[in-house]
Amino acid sequence: MDAFNHEPVKYVIDGLSLGVVVGTLANALPSIAAVMTIIWTSIRIWETDTLKRWTGRKD
């Protein structure tokens, strides 16, 4: 068992990611921020328990 709980860190990064999405849609940030957000969100979705079950991957 890991001594550090990573869940709060994930929530903070997810919140920042959402802020980047909003900023990008408002043309306040460069395109690279949008690409990085898409990559981060894709990784988070890929690692969900549901997709792990659908793809047959074990934890």
N, CA, C and O atoms as a DFTB+ gen file, in Angstrom:
236 C
 N C O
     1  1       0.846      -1.178       0.000
     2  2       0.000       0.000       0.000
     3  2       0.889       1.238       0.000
     4  3       1.866       1.315       0.745
     5  1       0.547       2.181      -0.823
     6  2       1.304       3.417      -0.938
     7  2       1.004       4.330       0.251
     8  3      -0.156       4.475       0.637
     9  1       2.017       4.939       0.826
    10  2       1.829       5.812       1.983
    11  2       1.196       7.136       1.587
    12  3       0.619       7.820       2.432
    13  1       1.294       7.504       0.331
    14  2       0.759       8.780      -0.153
    15  2      -0.506       8.532      -0.952
    16  3      -0.514       7.702      -1.861
    17  1      -1.572       9.240      -0.624
    18  2      -2.835       9.106      -1.341
    19  2      -2.801      10.019      -2.567
    20  3      -2.744      11.242      -2.436
    21  1      -2.836       9.424      -3.750
    22  2      -2.705      10.175      -4.993
    23  2      -4.021      10.783      -5.476
    24  3      -4.009      11.632      -6.367
    25  1      -5.147      10.372      -4.911
    26  2      -6.451      10.853      -5.385
    27  2      -6.581      12.372      -5.324
    28  3      -7.021      12.961      -6.311
    29  1      -6.225      13.046      -4.227
    30  2      -6.355      14.514      -4.208
    31  2      -5.518      15.193      -5.292
    32  3      -5.934      16.197      -5.870
    33  1      -4.346      14.640      -5.561
    34  2      -3.491      15.202      -6.603
    35  2      -4.172      15.079      -7.968
    36  3      -4.131      16.008      -8.774
    37  1      -4.791      13.936      -8.216
    38  2      -5.498      13.730      -9.476
    39  2      -6.634      14.733      -9.632
    40  3      -6.853      15.262     -10.722
    41  1      -7.363      14.996      -8.535
    42  2      -8.467      15.945      -8.602
    43  2      -7.971      17.361      -8.897
    44  3      -8.607      18.100      -9.649
    45  1      -6.849      17.732      -8.313
    46  2      -6.282      19.056      -8.572
    47  2      -5.879      19.170     -10.041
    48  3      -6.180      20.170     -10.692
    49  1      -5.204      18.157     -10.560
    50  2      -4.776      18.190     -11.956
    51  2      -5.980      18.171     -12.886
    52  3      -5.975      18.844     -13.917
    53  1      -7.016      17.405     -12.533
    54  2      -8.238      17.406     -13.333
    55  2      -8.876      18.795     -13.351
    56  3      -9.363      19.246     -14.388
    57  1      -8.871      19.468     -12.207
    58  2      -9.410      20.833     -12.140
    59  2      -8.614      21.792     -13.007
    60  3      -9.185      22.620     -13.716
    61  1      -7.290      21.677     -12.948
    62  2      -6.444      22.503     -13.803
    63  2      -6.688      22.199     -15.273
    64  3      -6.695      23.099     -16.112
    65  1      -6.885      20.933     -15.572
    66  2      -7.162      20.519     -16.938
    67  2      -8.460      21.152     -17.443
    68  3      -8.528      21.620     -18.579
    69  1      -9.471      21.162     -16.603
    70  2     -10.734      21.790     -16.971
    71  2     -10.541      23.279     -17.215
    72  3     -11.116      23.839     -18.148
    73  1      -9.741      23.914     -16.386
    74  2      -9.437      25.331     -16.589
    75  2      -8.739      25.587     -17.912
    76  3      -9.002      26.590     -18.577
    77  1      -7.859      24.690     -18.290
    78  2      -7.168      24.819     -19.574
    79  2      -8.161      24.687     -20.729
    80  3      -8.079      25.418     -21.717
    81  1      -9.096      23.751     -20.594
    82  2     -10.113      23.578     -21.638
    83  2     -10.917      24.866     -21.808
    84  3     -11.109      25.345     -22.925
    85  1     -11.378      25.415     -20.699
    86  2     -12.170      26.642     -20.758
    87  2     -11.346      27.780     -21.350
    88  3     -11.828      28.527     -22.201
    89  1     -10.108      27.907     -20.898
    90  2      -9.236      28.957     -21.428
    91  2      -8.955      28.795     -22.912
    92  3      -8.896      29.779     -23.649
    93  1      -8.784      27.562     -23.346
    94  2      -8.527      27.299     -24.759
    95  2      -9.749      27.638     -25.597
    96  3      -9.633      28.250     -26.659
    97  1     -10.906      27.243     -25.123
    98  2     -12.132      27.555     -25.854
    99  2     -12.364      29.067     -25.930
   100  3     -12.986      29.548     -26.877
   101  1     -11.879      29.805     -24.957
   102  2     -12.017      31.257     -24.950
   103  2     -10.853      31.932     -25.684
   104  3     -10.717      33.154     -25.641
   105  1     -10.030      31.148     -26.346
   106  2      -8.856      31.640     -27.084
   107  2      -7.872      32.392     -26.192
   108  3      -7.180      33.300     -26.654
   109  1      -7.809      32.016     -24.921
   110  2      -6.905      32.680     -23.993
   111  2      -5.568      31.951     -23.880
   112  3      -4.590      32.526     -23.403
   113  1      -5.517      30.699     -24.313
   114  2      -4.289      29.922     -24.202
   115  2      -3.895      29.368     -25.564
   116  3      -4.746      29.232     -26.444
   117  1      -2.632      29.052     -25.748
   118  2      -2.179      28.522     -27.035
   119  2      -2.666      27.096     -27.288
   120  3      -3.126      26.409     -26.375
   121  1      -2.560      26.684     -28.495
   122  2      -3.023      25.361     -28.915
   123  2      -2.306      24.223     -28.202
   124  3      -2.893      23.160     -27.997
   125  1      -1.062      24.423     -27.826
   126  2      -0.328      23.358     -27.152
   127  2      -1.003      22.971     -25.839
   128  3      -0.964      21.804     -25.447
   129  1      -1.611      23.923     -25.164
   130  2      -2.320      23.623     -23.925
   131  2      -3.510      22.712     -24.202
   132  3      -3.812      21.817     -23.412
   133  1      -4.178      22.941     -25.314
   134  2      -5.315      22.091     -25.683
   135  2      -4.849      20.668     -25.955
   136  3      -5.493      19.712     -25.522
   137  1      -3.753      20.521     -26.658
   138  2      -3.222      19.191     -26.968
   139  2      -2.834      18.462     -25.688
   140  3      -3.134      17.279     -25.531
   141  1      -2.170      19.161     -24.775
   142  2      -1.760      18.542     -23.515
   143  2      -2.982      18.131     -22.697
   144  3      -2.969      17.082     -22.053
   145  1      -4.028      18.940     -22.717
   146  2      -5.253      18.612     -21.997
   147  2      -5.931      17.393     -22.597
   148  3      -6.412      16.526     -21.867
   149  1      -5.973      17.320     -23.908
   150  2      -6.566      16.160     -24.572
   151  2      -5.802      14.902     -24.216
   152  3      -6.409      13.860     -23.967
   153  1      -4.481      14.977     -24.189
   154  2      -3.660      13.822     -23.829
   155  2      -3.936      13.407     -22.384
   156  3      -4.150      12.226     -22.109
   157  1      -3.932      14.376     -21.454
   158  2      -4.164      14.069     -20.046
   159  2      -5.545      13.455     -19.843
   160  3      -5.684      12.453     -19.142
   161  1      -6.566      14.052     -20.455
   162  2      -7.929      13.544     -20.301
   163  2      -8.047      12.148     -20.895
   164  3      -8.730      11.296     -20.327
   165  1      -7.405      11.902     -22.010
   166  2      -7.434      10.579     -22.630
   167  2      -6.796       9.531     -21.722
   168  3      -7.315       8.422     -21.588
   169  1      -5.684       9.879     -21.107
   170  2      -5.026       8.956     -20.177
   171  2      -5.939       8.663     -18.995
   172  3      -6.072       7.509     -18.587
   173  1      -6.567       9.691     -18.443
   174  2      -7.467       9.503     -17.296
   175  2      -8.656       8.611     -17.664
   176  3      -9.057       7.755     -16.875
   177  1      -9.215       8.809     -18.850
   178  2     -10.329       7.974     -19.286
   179  2      -9.857       6.536     -19.496
   180  3     -10.537       5.598     -19.079
   181  1      -8.708       6.351     -20.133
   182  2      -8.162       5.018     -20.409
   183  2      -7.931       4.239     -19.119
   184  3      -8.067       3.016     -19.099
   185  1      -7.585       4.939     -18.045
   186  2      -7.270       4.292     -16.778
   187  2      -8.489       4.080     -15.882
   188  3      -8.331       3.604     -14.758
   189  1      -9.688       4.412     -16.332
   190  2     -10.874       4.192     -15.507
   191  2     -11.148       2.698     -15.372
   192  3     -10.778       1.899     -16.233
   193  1     -11.800       2.346     -14.280
   194  2     -12.133       0.938     -14.034
   195  2     -13.025       0.375     -15.138
   196  3     -12.882      -0.784     -15.527
   197  1     -13.936       1.192     -15.636
   198  2     -14.851       0.737     -16.691
   199  2     -14.089       0.326     -17.939
   200  3     -14.316      -0.764     -18.464
   201  1     -13.186       1.178     -18.429
   202  2     -12.427       0.829     -19.634
   203  2     -11.476      -0.328     -19.385
   204  3     -11.225      -1.126     -20.288
   205  1     -10.945      -0.432     -18.181
   206  2     -10.091      -1.575     -17.863
   207  2     -10.898      -2.872     -17.965
   208  3     -10.411      -3.880     -18.478
   209  1     -12.142      -2.830     -17.467
   210  2     -13.005      -4.011     -17.579
   211  2     -13.329      -4.310     -19.044
   212  3     -13.242      -5.457     -19.482
   213  1     -13.705      -3.270     -19.802
   214  2     -14.075      -3.462     -21.202
   215  2     -12.927      -4.027     -22.038
   216  3     -13.149      -4.830     -22.944
   217  1     -11.702      -3.604     -21.728
   218  2     -10.540      -4.039     -22.503
   219  2      -9.868      -5.275     -21.913
   220  3      -8.907      -5.792     -22.482
   221  1     -10.372      -5.749     -20.771
   222  2      -9.816      -6.950     -20.153
   223  2      -8.494      -6.737     -19.447
   224  3      -7.784      -7.702     -19.163
   225  1      -8.147      -5.485     -19.157
   226  2      -6.898      -5.209     -18.445
   227  2      -7.129      -5.334     -16.952
   228  3      -8.182      -4.947     -16.445
   229  1      -6.154      -5.870     -16.254
   230  2      -6.225      -6.015     -14.806
   231  2      -5.535      -4.820     -14.164
   232  3      -4.694      -4.168     -14.782
   233  1      -5.900      -4.545     -12.919
   234  2      -5.318      -3.425     -12.187
   235  2      -3.898      -3.701     -11.769
   236  3      -3.264      -2.853     -11.140
